[in-house]
Amino acid sequence: MKDLIDIVYLENKKYSDMGIIDVRSEGEYDLDHVPNAVNIPLLDNEERALIGTIYKQQGPKEARLKGVEVVSPKLVSFIDGIKNITEKYKETIIYCWRGGLRSEAAVTFSRLAGLTVSRLEGGYKSYRNRVVSFFKEFDQKYRFITLYGPTGSGKTEILKRLRSEYPVLNLEECACHKGSIFGHIGEAGFYSINQKIFESKIYYSLLHAKGGLMFTEGESKKVGKVVIPEKLFDRFTSGFGVLCRPSLDFRIAFTINTYKPEKNLPEIFDALGRIKRYMSKETYETLYRALENGEFGRFVEIILVKYYDPMYKFAYQKKIDYVLEYDSIEEAVEKLKGLYDEVNSCSVITNYQ
């Protein structure tokens, strides 16, 4: 096995069928990491901060000596963690921030213990540079069928049902946000999501696409806390546009089931307060009372018709090639499966409306 592995090799393998070990601290790992990497820190957050301080105040020699002192007592458990990974895969790659001291030390210790491992050249930084260049040079092979439609149309659920058979890019899932003022509710990953993790998720999804044509959902450029990369945004907004048009009754029932107001009332009240200035006093008070009284159907109908629909009615009218009418998620999915085959077979996208 090679001593150094470059990021192109990992990308060609789609970060699969190999052990990938991130020896950075937990904090560094949580901010973003190589897909499918397992975190086995050589130094934890506090230890890394301590050695960093010594490096700045006393110099590299003293910092390295302290590093040896800190790592030595836990070396056996550290090697055991790496051994567990090497036993599961034919090849194992270790990386740190820049492919420097931490990963070099981890590889040296592992090989002394008889383990076969390699080091990622350039470390996490080489991976991050690859993600940035991926979106900067966005490949022309990625084409999109883009779903638009009013709030409560079930677009994200439709994408989830499609992806077992068709390539799908679920931007809201990547962003841990449903794309509305209430979009963070019920999304456990929302508070830890950041721009780098968001881009990593998209990159990994696109890398595993089964074909050039993918389903996605029309979004504004900002989804929750994160921003869609510019060239990707331009590509899916100019794709084959599908307007999802279910009945209002469907939208109300779907929205209630999705947001579960009976379980999330405090968060919904909070979100309502944040959009108060965008609606009339009468509308706000009506919505507030409906929530107080547990009239969730009435609350959802009013907020859909009087707040969301006027706001988004022009957002999905830029390029609509097909109008999708349905009374259930299952019906929408079946119609889109047929549409995918038609669009995929056309070299020139025509209007299916």
C-alpha positions in Angstrom: 0.0 0.0 0.0 1.3 3.5 -0.9 2.6 5.8 1.8 0.8 8.8 0.4 -2.7 8.8 -1.2 -4.0 11.8 -3.0 -7.6 13.2 -2.8 -8.3 12.3 -6.5 -7.9 8.6 -5.6 -10.5 8.9 -2.8 -12.9 10.7 -5.0 -12.5 8.1 -7.8 -13.4 5.5 -5.1 -16.3 7.8 -4.0 -15.0 7.6 -0.5 -16.4 4.1 -0.2 -15.1 0.6 0.5 -12.1 1.9 2.5 -11.4 3.0 6.0 -10.9 6.7 6.4 -9.6 8.0 9.8 -9.6 11.6 10.8 -7.1 12.1 13.7 -7.9 15.8 14.2 -9.7 16.9 17.4 -13.4 16.5 17.8 -14.0 20.2 17.2 -12.2 20.2 13.9 -14.0 17.0 12.8 -17.4 18.4 13.7 -16.8 21.5 11.6 -16.4 19.3 8.5 -14.7 16.1 7.5 -14.0 13.8 4.6 -17.1 11.7 3.7 -17.4 8.4 5.8 -14.4 9.4 7.9 -14.3 8.1 11.5 -12.9 10.4 14.1 -10.1 9.0 16.3 -8.4 12.1 17.7 -4.7 12.0 18.4 -5.3 15.1 20.5 -8.7 16.2 21.8 -9.9 19.8 21.8 -8.3 20.8 25.1 -5.0 19.0 24.3 -4.8 20.6 20.9 -5.4 24.1 22.4 -2.7 23.5 25.1 -0.1 22.4 22.6 -1.0 25.2 20.3 -0.4 27.7 23.1 3.0 26.2 23.9 3.9 26.3 20.2 3.2 30.0 20.1 4.7 30.9 23.4 7.7 28.6 23.7 8.3 27.2 20.2 7.9 24.0 18.1 10.4 21.8 20.1 8.6 22.4 23.4 5.2 21.8 21.7 6.4 18.5 20.3 7.8 17.3 23.6 4.5 18.2 25.2 2.6 16.3 22.5 4.6 13.2 23.2 3.8 13.5 26.9 0.1 13.9 26.2 -0.2 11.2 23.6 1.9 8.5 25.3 -0.6 7.4 28.0 -3.4 6.8 25.5 -1.3 5.4 22.6 -2.6 1.8 23.2 -6.3 2.8 22.9 -5.5 5.1 20.0 -3.8 2.2 18.0 -6.7 -0.2 19.0 -9.2 2.3 17.4 -7.2 2.3 14.2 -6.8 -1.5 14.3 -10.6 -1.9 14.5 -10.9 0.1 11.2 -8.1 -1.8 9.4 -9.8 -5.1 10.2 -12.9 -4.0 8.3 -11.3 -2.7 5.1 -8.6 -3.7 2.7 -7.1 -0.2 2.8 -7.1 2.5 5.4 -6.2 6.2 5.0 -5.4 8.5 7.8 -5.5 12.3 7.6 -5.2 15.4 9.7 -5.5 19.1 8.9 -2.7 19.5 6.3 -1.3 16.0 6.1 1.4 17.0 8.6 2.6 15.9 12.0 -0.5 14.4 13.5 -1.3 12.1 10.6 2.4 11.3 10.1 2.7 10.3 13.7 -0.5 8.3 13.6 0.8 6.4 10.5 4.2 5.8 12.1 2.6 4.4 15.3 0.2 2.2 13.3 3.0 0.7 11.2 5.1 0.0 14.3 2.1 -1.9 15.5 2.0 -3.9 12.3 -1.0 -2.2 10.7 -1.2 -1.3 7.0 -2.2 2.3 6.6 -1.6 5.2 4.3 -1.7 9.0 4.7 -3.8 11.4 2.8 -1.5 13.9 1.1 -2.5 17.4 2.0 -4.9 16.2 4.7 -8.4 17.7 5.1 -7.2 20.9 3.4 -6.8 18.9 0.1 -10.3 17.6 0.5 -11.8 21.0 1.1 -9.9 22.4 -1.9 -11.4 19.6 -4.0 -14.9 20.5 -2.9 -14.4 24.2 -3.7 -13.0 23.4 -7.2 -15.9 20.9 -7.8 -18.4 23.7 -7.5 -16.2 26.2 -9.2 -15.8 24.0 -12.3 -19.3 22.5 -12.1 -19.5 19.6 -14.5 -21.9 20.0 -17.4 -23.1 16.4 -17.1 -25.3 17.3 -14.1 -28.8 18.2 -15.4 -31.9 18.7 -13.3 -35.6 18.2 -13.2 -36.5 20.9 -10.7 -39.7 20.7 -8.6 -41.4 24.0 -7.8 -44.6 24.6 -6.0 -46.3 26.3 -3.0 -45.5 25.5 0.6 -47.0 22.2 1.7 -46.8 20.5 -1.7 -44.7 17.7 -0.3 -41.8 18.3 -2.7 -39.2 17.0 -0.2 -41.2 13.9 0.6 -41.6 13.2 -3.1 -37.8 13.4 -3.5 -37.3 11.0 -0.7 -39.6 8.5 -2.3 -37.9 8.9 -5.7 -34.3 8.4 -4.6 -34.5 4.6 -4.1 -34.8 4.4 -7.9 -33.7 7.7 -9.4 -30.8 10.2 -8.7 -31.9 12.9 -6.3 -30.3 16.0 -4.9 -32.2 16.9 -1.7 -31.0 20.4 -0.8 -33.3 20.8 2.2 -32.0 17.5 3.7 -28.4 18.7 3.1 -29.2 22.0 4.8 -31.2 20.4 7.7 -33.9 23.0 7.0 -37.3 22.9 5.2 -36.8 26.3 3.5 -39.3 28.4 5.4 -39.5 30.5 8.6 -40.6 27.3 10.3 -38.1 25.2 8.4 -35.7 24.4 11.4 -38.5 22.8 13.4 -38.0 19.0 13.8 -34.5 19.2 12.1 -32.1 17.8 14.7 -29.0 18.7 12.6 -29.9 22.4 12.0 -27.9 23.7 14.9 -24.7 22.0 13.9 -24.9 22.6 10.1 -22.5 25.1 8.5 -21.5 26.1 4.9 -18.7 23.5 4.7 -20.8 20.6 5.8 -23.6 21.7 3.5 -21.3 21.8 0.5 -19.7 18.4 1.5 -23.2 16.8 1.6 -24.1 18.2 -1.8 -20.7 17.1 -3.3 -21.1 13.6 -1.9 -24.7 13.3 -3.3 -23.7 14.5 -6.7 -20.6 12.2 -6.7 -23.0 9.2 -6.1 -25.6 10.2 -8.7 -26.7 7.3 -10.9 -26.9 9.5 -14.0 -26.5 13.0 -15.3 -30.2 13.9 -14.9 -31.3 14.4 -11.3 -34.4 15.4 -9.5 -34.1 18.4 -7.1 -36.3 21.0 -5.5 -36.4 24.7 -6.5 -35.0 26.7 -3.6 -34.0 30.3 -3.0 -30.3 30.8 -2.9 -30.2 30.7 0.9 -31.7 27.7 2.7 -31.8 28.2 6.5 -28.3 29.1 7.5 -26.5 28.1 4.3 -26.1 29.3 0.7 -26.3 27.1 -2.4 -23.1 27.3 -4.5 -23.6 29.7 -7.4 -23.1 27.5 -10.4 -25.2 24.7 -8.9 -28.0 27.3 -8.3 -27.8 28.5 -11.9 -27.9 25.0 -13.2 -31.0 23.8 -11.4 -32.9 27.0 -11.9 -32.4 26.7 -15.6 -33.3 23.0 -15.6 -36.6 21.2 -16.6 -39.1 23.0 -14.4 -42.0 21.1 -12.8 -44.8 23.0 -11.0 -46.3 20.8 -8.3 -50.0 21.7 -7.9 -51.9 19.6 -5.3 -55.1 20.7 -3.7 -55.2 23.1 -0.8 -56.7 20.3 1.4 -53.6 18.1 0.6 -51.3 21.0 1.5 -53.0 21.6 4.8 -52.9 18.0 5.8 -49.3 17.5 4.7 -48.1 20.6 6.5 -49.7 19.6 9.8 -48.3 16.1 9.5 -44.8 17.5 8.7 -44.5 20.2 11.4 -46.6 18.4 14.1 -47.8 21.6 15.8 -49.2 19.7 18.8 -45.6 18.8 19.7 -43.8 22.0 18.6 -46.0 24.8 19.7 -43.3 26.9 21.5 -41.1 26.9 18.3 -44.1 27.7 16.1 -45.2 30.6 18.3 -41.6 31.9 18.2 -41.4 31.6 14.4 -44.8 33.3 14.0 -43.5 36.2 16.1 -40.5 36.7 13.7 -42.8 37.1 10.7 -45.3 39.3 12.5 -44.1 42.5 10.7 -44.8 40.9 7.3 -48.6 40.6 7.8 -51.5 42.7 8.9 -52.3 43.0 12.6 -55.6 41.2 12.0 -54.0 38.3 10.2 -51.4 37.9 13.0 -54.0 37.9 15.8 -56.1 35.4 13.9 -53.2 33.1 13.5 -52.2 33.5 17.1 -55.6 32.7 18.4 -55.9 29.7 16.1 -52.7 28.3 17.6 -53.8 29.0 21.2 -57.1 27.2 20.6 -55.4 24.2 18.9 -57.1 25.0 15.6 -54.2 23.8 13.6 -56.0 23.2 10.3 -57.3 26.8 10.4 -53.8 28.1 11.3 -52.2 26.3 8.4 -54.8 27.3 5.9 -54.5 31.0 6.7 -50.7 31.0 6.8 -50.5 29.2 3.5 -53.1 31.3 1.7 -52.3 34.7 3.2 -48.6 34.6 3.8 -46.7 31.9 1.8 -48.7 31.9 -1.4 -48.5 35.6 -2.1 -44.8 35.6 -1.2 -43.8 32.7 -3.5 -46.3 32.9 -6.3 -43.7 34.4 -8.7 -40.8 32.3 -7.4 -41.5 29.3 -9.5 -42.8 30.9 -12.6 -39.5 31.6 -14.3 -39.3 28.3 -16.2 -42.2 25.8 -16.0 -42.2 22.9 -18.5 -44.7 20.6 -16.8 -47.6 21.0 -14.4 -47.9 18.1 -12.0 -51.4 17.6 -10.4 -51.9 15.0 -7.7 -53.9 14.0 -4.7 -51.2 11.9 -3.0 -47.5 11.6 -2.7 -47.7 8.2 -4.4 -49.5 9.6 -7.4 -46.9 12.4 -7.8 -44.0 9.9 -7.6 -45.5 7.7 -10.3 -46.1 10.6 -12.7 -42.5 11.9 -12.1 -41.0 8.5 -12.8 -42.6 8.5 -16.3 -41.6 12.1 -16.8 -37.9 11.3 -15.9 -37.7 8.7 -18.7 -39.1 11.1 -21.2 -36.9 14.0 -20.3 -33.8 11.8 -20.1 -34.4 10.5 -23.6 -34.7 14.0 -25.1 -31.5 15.8 -26.2 -33.5 19.0 -26.3 -36.0 19.7 -23.5 -39.4 20.7 -24.8 -42.5 22.0 -23.1 -44.6 19.2 -21.6 -47.2 21.4 -20.1 
